[in-house]
Amino acid sequence: MTERDPGAGSLPQRASSEKLHVGRPNIGNRERLMARIGDLLDRRWLTNAGPYVLELEARLAEYLGVKHVIATCNATVALEIAIKALGLEGEVIVPSFTFVATAHALQWQGITPVFGEIDPRTHMLDPEHAEMLITPRTTGIVGVHLWGDTCDVDGLQAVADRHGLTLLFDAAHAFGCSRKGTMVGNFGAAEVFSFHATKFFNTFEGGAIATNDGSLAQKMRLMKNFGFSGYDNVVSVGTNGKMSEISAAMGLTSLESIDELIAVNRRNYLRYRDGLEGMPAVRFLDHHDERERSNFQYIVVEIDNALASASRDDIMNGLWGQNVLARRYFYPGVHNMEPYRTLAPHQRMLLPRTEALVQRTLVLPTGTAVTDDDVDFICRFIRAAVGA
């Protein structure tokens, strides 16, 4: 704690020693999950487009209202496959305020990620700034939906259309969300979801690509299985991006509980919002449109380090001392990570909004492992720490 901190002795103390994590996994109906696992073991079909993977793809497509869903082993590989299938090369514009995998999926394939500035209200890519970054080498834009909300899809699509660019979305945070009544999964050339254990809907480890383009879907299906078309006929370059049957079994079980999981997230979200209101030093990120669907997956606050008695980092460290493992997403910004920091050291001067945001943002625990009492304690702790 710093000299601005009111002191650990004056802060609320949590009685429980159980750790509260951001992204602690949700578990659906255990009996149904174990029944599916028993079934796949009895059939001895563990991977390679088994019946559970095919069922999950069909049910996800129905849930999203999209024509094609390609299940994958994780979202990073899904991004790499989508980028390769779309023929992106040269430079691609992405936000720096994202998980590093978004940029790595490009850099891994010899594509230069060019970091765009964010809208400080939404934390997502600013279309106007993205347009300023376009050069003759630019072939695409990767928009990133955050916090169970959607980025400026229309604005980014307009920029892409004006310049003949491909638009791809990283939708790792936005499964089950909508924009103007249309489910995420239907925007751009394709959208990529993460079903990692830390996501509210998980398949243990996994991901998926959604698209309404049939030829693109066929190309990506080939790519995720080494380029095989049939038993021994390789027709394109590919990789091993297949989802396993046990992951699909978890996904089907999670999908059966998805409304319940979202309801829990929404209850926590509203309780946090009420508990954190009225503090000038704390901005609760509350821009969900009640007319749209959201997964309410993330509880995000900004701490004004100039107004608060304790800094964002002091508050985070204090919460960790209470076994509340809050996170400072997406610190320090991808442009400040390697190899990007070395390859383009000037980037930080071009991203003042992102530079400021990574010093302010704090993500708090939610999900089925978090109780009302947990939420109330965290709100009291933050209120005391900032001197409200």
N, C-alpha and C positions, 0 to 999 in steps of 0.2 A: 504493500500500500504506500501511497505517496503522502506528502504533507497536506494535500488537499482532502485526503480521505478522512471521514469522521472517526476512523479507528475501529478495529475489529471488535473491541469490547462493546461498542454501541450498536452493532449490527445484529439483526436477528440470527439466532442459532437454530439449525435444523436438527431435530431429534433423531431422525433416521440416518443410518449409515449407508443405506442402499443408494447406489449411484444412479442418477438420472442423466441419460445420454440424449443428445440430439441425434435422431435417427435410430433409436433403439428399435430393433425389429418388431413388427406386428406379426402375430401368429394367428392364423385362422382356426377353423375347427380341426382339432388334432385328430379326432376319430376319422374324419373324412380323409385327412392327409395320410394317415397311417394305412387306411384301407387302399388308397391309391398306390402308395409305396409297396405294399404287399402284393398288389395286382401286378405292378410292373416287374417286381422281382420274380413272381411266378411265371410271367411271360418271357423273362430274360431278354427283354427289349429295352435297353438302357439309353440308347442314343440313336442317331441317324434317322431323323424324321419319323419317330415313333407315333403311336396313336394319341398320346397325351399332348405332344407338341402340335400335331395337326388340329386337335380339338381346341387347344388354347389359341392358336392363330385364328381359327374360325370365330371363336367367341369374342376375342379381342376386336376383330374386324366388325362384328355386329355391334359391340358396345360403343365403338368409336364412330360407327357409320361410315367406314372407309372400305374401299374395295379390296385392298391387299395389306396383310400384316405378315412380316417375315420375322420370326422369333430368332434370337441370337444368344450366344453365350454371355455377352455383356454389352453395355451401351457403347463402350469405346470401340470395340470391333465393329459394332453396327455403324458408328460414325465413319470409320475407315472404309467399310464396304460401300456406304452411300456416297462418300466423297469419290471413291474410285469409279463407281458405276455412273456417276454424273459427269465424269470426265473433267473434274476440277484440276487446275494446274496454276502455275504462276503465283499470283497473290489472291488471297481470299480474306475478306473483311470479317472480323469477329470482335465481340466485346472482350476487354481484358477482365471485366468483372464477371467471371464464370469459373467453373472448375477447370483445372489445367488440362484435363482430357480433351476439351473442345479444341484447344490449340494443338495439343500433341497429335491428335488424329490427322491434322494437316501436315505438321512438320515431319511426322513419321514418313510421309509420302513425298517429301521434297517440295511441299507447298509452303509458301511464306504466309504466316498469319499476320495480318495488318490490323492492329488493335484500334477499335473505334471507341468513342466516348459514349457514356451512358446518359440517359435522362435521369436527373437526380430525384425526380418524383417517383419513378417506377423502378429504378436501378437497372433498366434494360437499354439495349442499343438504341442510340439516337439516329434515326434515318438521315437527318440533315448532315450530321457529322460523318456518317458512313459515306454519303455521296461525295463529300469533299475529299475522301481518301482514294477514290477510284482513279486508276492509272491504266495505260494500255495493257498492263500485265494482269489486271484484275479479271477473274473469271467467275467469282461468286461471292455471296454473302451468307454467313451462318448467323442467323438470329437465335437468341437463347431466351426461352421463357423462364421466368424465375418465380419462386415463392408461391406456386399454385395460381399464378396469374399469367397473362399472355403479353408478349411484347407488341410493339406497333406493327402488326402484320401488314396492314394496308399500306402504311408508309414505306416499309421495307420492300414490299412487292412493287410499289410504284417506282422506287429507285431501281430495282432490278430490271423492271420492264423498260425503263428509259434507256438503260445502258446495255441491254442484252445480256444480263447476268443471271446465273442460276441462284435460286434462293432455297436454302436448306435450313431446317430448324432443329436445334438441340432442345428437345422437349422433356429432358430428364426430370424437371420439376413439375410438369404440367399434365401428367396422366390423369384423366377424368375431368379435365377442365374444358371450358368452352369460350368462344369469342363470337359475339353477335349470333348466338344460338347454334353455332357450328362447333363440333367437338374438335379439340386439338388432335392432330393426326391427318387433317384434311388440308393443311396449308402448305404453300411452297411446292417444290418438286417432291419432297419427302420430309417426314419428321421422325426423329429418333427418340425413343423412350429408354429410360433406365429402370430396371427392376432389381437393382441391387438391394441387399438386405437392409440398407439404411432408408430406402424409400418406403412410403406408407403402404404401397402395393409392391410386394416383392415376390421373386421366384427363387429365393436364396441368393442367387447370382444370375443375372440375365439382362436382356434388353430386347428391343424390337424396332423394326422400321415400318412405318405406315406410309402408304402412297396410294393414289388413285390412278397411277400410270402403270398399265399392265405390262408394257415392254420393259420398263425400268424394274418392276417387281421380278420379272423373270430373270433379268440379268443379275439382280442381287441374290436371288435364290441359288443361281449357279455359283456365284462368287463365294457364298457362305459355306459351300461344300466342295472346295478345291476345283471348281469348274466342271464337276461331273454332271453329265446329262445321260442318265441311265447307269447301268452297272459298271461298265468299263470304258465309257466314252467321255473323255475330257475335251470340252469345247472352248474353254476360256481359262484365263488365269483366275486363281481363287485362293481362298484361305480356309482355315477351320474355324468357322464362326457358329457352329451348330449349338442349339440349346439341347440340354440333356432331358431325358424323360422325368427324372426326379425334380428338376427345376420346373418343368411344365406342370407336374403334379402339384407343386407348391403354388404355382400361378393360378391354376384352376381353383384350388382351395381358397386362395386369397380373393379371387374374383367373386366367389360366392358370398364373401363377407364385406365387399367393398363399400356398400352403403353404410354399414355399421361403422367401419373404420373412418369414413368421411364424417359421419355424425359425431364421433368422438373428437376428431380433429377440430370440427366447427365449435363444439362445446368448449374445448380448451381455448380456442382462438378468441371467442367472445369473452371468456372469463379473464384472459390476459388483457384484452382491450379495456375492459372495465377497470381492472386492477391497476393499470398503468396510465390511466387518463389523468389529465390535469397537472402534468409535470413539464415545465418548460424545457428542461434539459433532456427529456426523453421523447423521441418521436416513434410512436407505434405505427408500423407500416400497415395502414388500413385503407386499401384502395380496391377491395373486392367489390365488384358490382353484383348486388343481390339478384339481378336478372340473369346472371351467368352462373355456370357450374364451376365450382372450385374444389380442390382437394384439401384446402386449408392445412397444407402439409408443413408449413414453416411459420414460426413465430419470430418476427424480425423487428428489432428496434434499432434506432440510431441514438447514440449517446452524444450529446453536445459537450465535448471535452472542455469547452470554455465556460459553460454554465454549471456543469455538475461538480459536486464536491470531490468526486473521485472520477478518474478517467475510465474510458471503456475497458482498457486492459486491467486496471485495478478492480473494476467490478467483475470482470470475467474471472480473474484470479481469486477474488473473494468467494464467488459462487463455486469455483472448483474446490475451495477449502471446505465448502458445505456439501461436497459430493454432487453438485449440480454442474454437469459438464457442458456449459454453454460454449458456443463456438463463434469465432470472429470471421465469418465468411466474408469475402473470398480473399482474405489477407494473404500476401501483400499486394494482390493483383498479379495476373499472369505475366504482365509485361515486366514485373520485377523478379520473375523466376527464371531459372536457366532452362534452355539456352537463350531465351529471348532477351534477358537483361544484357547479355554480352553481345548478341547479334545486333540489337537496336537500342543502345543505351539512351538515345534521345527520346524514346517513346514516353517516358514519364513526364517530360515537359509538355507533351501534347495532350495529356490526359488529366488535367487538374481536377475534374469532377470525380473521376475514379480514384485518384490519389487521396482525395478528401474522404470519400466514402469508405475506403478500406480501413480508415482509422476510426470510423464511427459505428460500424455495423456489428450487431451482436444477435446471434440466433439462439433461441431458448428451447428447452426440451418440450416435446408434445408427443401425442400418440397414446396408445392404449396402456402404456406403462406409467403414465402420469396421472395423478389424482387431482381432485379439486384442491385438496390441502397443499399439494406440491405447488400448484399454480399460485395459490395465495401466498405461500412462503416466498416464492421467487419474486413476486410483485412487491411484497413488504421489504425484502432485502434490497431490491433496486431502489425503491423509494427512499430507504434510509441512506443508501450509499450515495445517491445524487444530492441528498440534502433537501428533498422535497417536503 
